[in-house]
Amino acid sequence: MAEFWDILDENGSATGRLHERGKPMGKDEYHLTVQVWIENDKGEYLISQRSPNKPFPNLWECTGGNAVTGDDSLTTALKEVKEELGIILEPQNGRMIKHRLRRCNACNHCLADVWLFRQNVDISTVTLAPDETSGVMWANRDEINRMIDEGTFTTWGSFAHMDELFEGV
């Protein structure tokens, strides 16, 4: 079944047009993506490993995905975490910390909303979606920065290191 996205302008305003995933987007057309960081009381972040059958296989990342037609940023953040990890996040525990145009090798048409949820999660209750994720773990900023430097963690071109991502937060 085809997936459709709302086409946005560079300011994030809906144009009233739809885009079918997988087809090229036009010049000055964008779609909404989210990156979701879950931080526990120890200052660690829940990261997941991409399934081996996905592009960029076996790399670690924060949870994220594309907003489908009609979904806003928060709805997408909550839905992606539930779909990929089986975790139900409490909306009041999250806040959007960044909104920016993201240009990377994977996509030049993303408006990325970065969410931070402060919520403790029992890692033993995580339910991996086999077509999406193959592992999950807690890692602190230094560990994630090391993984970025080693090339085992993908930032999707959004930031070079964790300090940049959380600057001003």
Disulfide bonds with the S-S distance in Angstrom:
none
